[in-house]
């Protein structure tokens, strides 16, 4: 009855209509049930994504999307112009459930760190929460170091928030 349809995966650089909404959807669908967060999480992430998009500059920021047959199934941002920081910030790194564990995250990190290198940022930081072991392993594989842990309930449930940094050598 015909050939099976193969999923075409591609990393796409730059804004695409609906991208911010889809990244928010993926973030909320993963983090709210897995960490006990509430509506505050979605509201804060929505605000951050909106603020980023309003100042997005493709010459200094990276908006990376994972496209599978025309659908956004993941993404990541390198925010090269975050107010108040000399470091770039890796933000909103997410993959849909059916893409996790297949090497796409590593490909995204490779692309992101190549971008950071070409931009000449002195470093990159990211924040995450304790318990994201696969993500932490990936960050450490790319030489990010845990520099700070703080108990926080900004997202609606108490978690240990972690800050990782990569410093250009």
C-alpha positions in Angstrom: 0.0 0.0 0.0 2.7 2.4 -0.8 6.0 3.3 0.7 6.4 4.3 4.4 6.8 8.1 4.8 10.2 8.9 6.1 10.5 11.8 8.6 12.6 14.6 7.1 14.5 16.3 9.9 16.3 19.6 9.4 17.8 22.3 11.5 16.4 25.6 10.4 18.0 28.9 11.4 15.9 32.0 11.9 12.4 33.1 12.6 9.4 31.3 11.2 5.8 32.3 11.9 4.5 30.3 14.8 8.0 29.4 16.1 7.7 31.2 19.4 4.3 29.7 20.1 5.5 26.2 19.3 8.6 26.6 21.5 6.3 27.8 24.3 4.0 24.8 23.8 6.9 22.3 23.8 8.4 23.9 27.0 5.2 23.9 28.9 4.1 20.4 27.8 7.5 19.1 29.1 8.3 21.2 32.2 4.9 21.7 33.8 4.0 18.0 34.4 7.6 16.9 35.0 8.6 19.5 37.5 5.2 20.4 39.1 5.3 23.9 37.7 2.0 25.9 37.3 0.7 28.6 35.0 3.4 31.0 36.2 6.0 28.9 34.3 4.1 29.3 31.0 3.5 33.1 31.6 7.2 33.8 32.4 8.5 31.8 29.5 5.9 33.4 27.1 7.1 36.9 28.3 10.8 35.9 27.9 10.2 34.5 24.4 8.2 37.6 23.4 10.9 40.0 24.7 13.5 38.1 22.9 11.6 38.2 19.6 11.1 41.9 19.9 14.8 42.5 20.0 15.9 39.5 17.9 18.8 40.4 15.6 19.9 37.5 13.3 23.5 39.0 13.2 24.0 38.4 16.9 21.3 36.1 18.0 20.6 32.5 17.0 17.1 31.2 16.7 17.4 27.5 15.8 14.4 25.3 15.0 14.1 21.6 14.3 11.7 21.0 11.5 10.2 17.6 10.8 8.1 17.5 7.6 7.1 21.2 8.0 6.4 21.0 11.8 8.5 22.5 14.5 9.6 19.7 16.8 12.3 21.6 18.8 14.4 24.6 19.1 17.0 26.6 20.9 18.1 30.2 21.2 21.4 31.8 21.7 20.6 35.2 23.1 23.6 37.4 22.2 22.1 40.6 23.4 20.5 39.8 26.8 20.3 43.1 28.7 22.8 43.3 31.5 25.1 40.4 30.5 28.4 40.2 28.7 27.8 36.5 28.2 25.5 35.1 25.6 22.6 33.0 27.0 21.5 29.6 25.8 17.7 29.5 26.2 14.6 27.4 25.5 16.5 24.3 24.4 13.7 21.7 23.8 12.9 18.7 21.7 9.6 17.0 21.3 9.3 13.7 23.2 9.7 11.6 20.0 13.0 13.2 19.1 14.8 13.0 22.5 17.6 10.5 22.7 18.3 10.4 18.9 21.3 12.8 18.7 19.4 15.9 17.6 20.2 17.7 20.8 23.9 17.1 20.2 23.6 18.4 16.7 21.9 21.5 18.0 24.5 22.1 20.6 27.3 21.8 18.0 25.5 24.4 15.8 25.0 26.7 18.7 28.5 26.6 20.0 29.9 27.1 16.5 27.7 30.2 16.3 29.0 31.4 19.7 32.5 30.9 18.5 32.0 33.0 15.4 30.4 35.8 17.4 33.3 36.0 19.8 31.3 35.9 22.9 33.5 35.6 26.0 31.2 33.0 27.4 27.7 31.5 27.4 25.5 30.7 30.4 22.3 28.8 30.8 19.9 28.0 33.6 18.2 24.7 34.2 16.8 22.7 37.1 18.3 19.8 39.0 17.2 16.5 37.7 17.6 17.2 34.0 20.3 14.5 33.8 20.5 14.0 30.0 20.6 17.7 29.4 23.3 18.2 32.1 25.4 15.4 30.5 25.1 17.1 27.1 26.1 20.6 28.6 29.1 19.1 30.4 30.1 17.3 27.2 30.4 20.8 25.6 32.5 22.0 28.6 29.8 23.9 30.5 30.5 24.0 34.2 28.0 24.1 37.1 28.8 27.4 38.8 25.7 28.0 41.1 22.7 26.3 42.6 19.8 28.1 44.2 16.5 26.9 45.7 13.8 28.7 43.8 10.0 28.6 43.5 9.5 31.2 40.7 7.9 28.5 38.5 5.3 27.4 41.1 7.1 24.5 42.7 10.3 24.6 44.7 13.3 23.3 42.5 17.0 23.6 42.6 17.8 26.0 39.8 21.3 25.6 38.3 23.5 28.0 36.4 26.0 26.5 34.0 28.7 28.5 32.2 31.0 28.0 29.3 34.0 30.4 29.1 35.9 30.9 25.8 39.4 29.6 26.2 
